[in-house]
């Protein structure tokens, strides 16, 4: 009996700490959003823009500033944590991992300071900050904040997902009645042909098709029902880590595009959607 009481108390402490940590991460995401809006209001005059792997793969000084802030503050919350991030911050390189296998050991924050950098640079006002907390290889907390719409998507594994504090429902949907969305890979032109064949297939199977430029928000918009299904052929862990958990907590199926488990390694594909929509996609006759 005493053992059961001790377990209950420890379990309640763990739940309380997770919930407190989620709220702290939410606040950091909002701070990041304020920085994005401040740069946008200044018409990016004080933001430097450079390229990475290709002319389409952009990074700005704001990406780096936000990532530096998030890493510093998250390290205060969880001193033993490590990071898997889109951008390089040399002064904190000791805490950054490059081998995805290291995610399975302890607590790792997977961060995209500005998902939708090209949108940010061009003033398209469809970008977000994405933060996932992964413990022993499994995402436990996912937070994505869109400052332009003031929309905060937040999830804890097993506890559902909320949008601005309101719990999102679990539901199903067919592709034929829904808008679908696809993504492109600015760092890998070899996917161009297959990607647009995929877009044609989505268009034929669904009500209409979109391409937004933010994988994280594509997951969130699928989670809240604005899209019925999202597919992309090549992306990185920071693009989908938080969004995957958010979508799954609303009943979405999230896998690689061939139905295999989605992992944080390499640059996998993604298929995210309502169970019926995913089944319809998987049963369609098509090839890339």
Order of alpha helices (4+ residues) and beta strands (2+ residues): alpha-beta-beta-alpha-beta-beta-alpha-beta-beta-beta-beta-beta-beta-alpha-beta-alpha-beta-alpha-beta-beta-alpha
